[in-house]
Amino acid sequence: MNEVSSLLSATAAAFTALVFARAAWHKLADFTGFTGFVADYRLVPEAQVKAVSTGLVAAEVAIPLLLLVPATQAMGAVLAILLLGTYALAMGINILRGRTRVECGCGGAPTLLSPALLVRNAVLAAIAALVLVAAGRLQLSFGDAAAAVALGFMLWVAFLLAEQVISNGIRARMLRR
């Protein structure tokens, strides 16, 4: 295992942990609103919306925790990839149904469903997959670990900016219609 792959994996873990910590925080801060988003997707029977919403938030809380521990990083990365894929599938189904005026419920900037969100989730899943490069076998000095956390944080800030740009673009297109 070389330093570059360890640094790449640790940076991806820090970034992915921040993405899911923020998403979980938004959902927990307004759980009732989040259950409304889940219901709006019309993929879960109404009687199951609260249970499904609870399971989704639990997974989002678990991912950052799993990514913090070297022995469970691979599990955290796989869970992140699966959850992002599940979200993309739910979004894709609704986009194909023509239901693009549905709020994604991702947390953060309010964003209506669009193909851009599918691309975003694919990129996030690819970054989470980078965790698997060295998951559980990280060989980093304290300085390298600090650099990985700083890089992960910088990527996360760039992600927040990109997310806002996507949200603004979708809103602008909706207003022109």
N, C-alpha and C positions, 0 to 999 in steps of 0.2 A: 504494500500500500504506500503510495507516495504522498508527499505533502500536498500536491496540487489536488488530487482526488479527495483527500481528507478535507481540505479547505473548501472545495466545491460542495461536497456533501454537507458540511457544517453550515455553510452559507445558505444552502437550499433549505436545511432544517430550520434555521432561524427565521428565514423569510416565511416559510409555510406555517410555522408556529404563530407568527404575528398575524398572518392572514386569517387563520382560523380563530385565534383568540379574539380578534376584533369582531369577526362575524358572530361568534358565540355571545360576546358582550352585547351586541346590538339586539340579538334575539332574546336574550335573557332580560334586557332592560325593558322590552315591550313584548313579552311572550304572547299576550292576547293579540297584538297586531300581527305577530309572526304566524300564529295559528290561522289568522284571516288570510295571509298570503298563501299558506299551504292549501287552505280550502279553495282559494281562487284558481288554483291550478286544475281543479276538478279531476284529480287523478286518484283521490282517496275518498272512500265513503265517509260521509259527514260524521258518522259515529266514531270513526277512527282518526279523525284529524288531530285531536289533542294528543293521542298516543304516538302517532307518527311524528308530530311536531316535537314532542318530548324526546323521542329517539334521535331525531336529527340534531337537536341541540346537545344532547348527551355526547353524540359522536364528535361534534364540533368542540366541545369542552375537552374531550379525551385526546384529540389529536395533538394540541400543543404539549400536553402533559407527557404523552408517549414520545414525542420528538425530543423532549428535554433529557431523557434517560437513554444513554447509548444502547443498552440491552433491548430497548423497546422501540428504537427509532424506525426500524424496518416496518414494524406493525403500524406505527403512526403514519408513515409514508403511504403504505398500502391502503389504510383506512381513508386517508386524504384523497388518494386517487379514486377510490371507489365512490366516495361521497361526491366528489366533483363530477364524476361520470354520471351518477344518479341525478344530480342537479341538471346537468346538461341534457340528459334524456328527457326529464320532465319539461325543461324549457323547449327542447326541440319538438316534442309532441304538441305543445301548445302553439308554437310558431306554425307548425304544419296545419293545425286546426284554424289558423288565422287569428288566434287569440294573442295579439301582440300588445294589447293595452293592459296586460297583467303585470303588476309590479313583481320584480324578480324575488324580492324578499331576502336578498343576499346580505343586507346590512350595509350601512354607509349611505352613499348618495342614492336617493330613490331612482330606480332604473327600470324602464319597461323592457319586456322581452324583445330580443333581437338576435340575429345571427352573430353580432359582435360579442354577445355574452357567451355564445358557444365557443368562439375562438378564445376568449378570455379563459374559460374553464379548461380548454385544452392546453393552453400555455401554463396555467397553474398546475395542472396534472403533470406536465412535463417537468416542471421545476421540482415538484414533489418527488418525481421518479429519480431525480438527481440525488436525493437523500440516500437512495439504495446503493449508490456507487461505493459508499464506505460505511453504511449504517452499522453501528455496533463495533466498528473497527477503527474509529477515528484515532489518528496519531497526530495530535496537535499540541504545540507548545502553548503556554498561556497567551503569548502574543498573537499566535495564529488563531487561537480561539476567540480572542478579543476582536481580531480583524474580521473573522467570519461573522460574528454578531453584528459588528458595525456595517459590513457589506449587506447582510441580510436586512438590517434596518433601512439602509439606503435604498435597496431594491423595493422594500415595502412602501417607502415614501413615494417612489416613482410609480408604483402600482396604484397608490391612492390617487395620484394625479391623473394617471391614465383612466382610472375608473370614473373620475369626475368628467373627463373629456368625453368618454363614451356616453355617460348619462346626459350630458349637455347636447351631444350630437343627436341622440335618439329623441330628446325633447324637441329640438329644433325641427327635425323631420316631421314629428307629429303635429307641430304647430302649423307647418306649411300645408298639411293635408286638408 
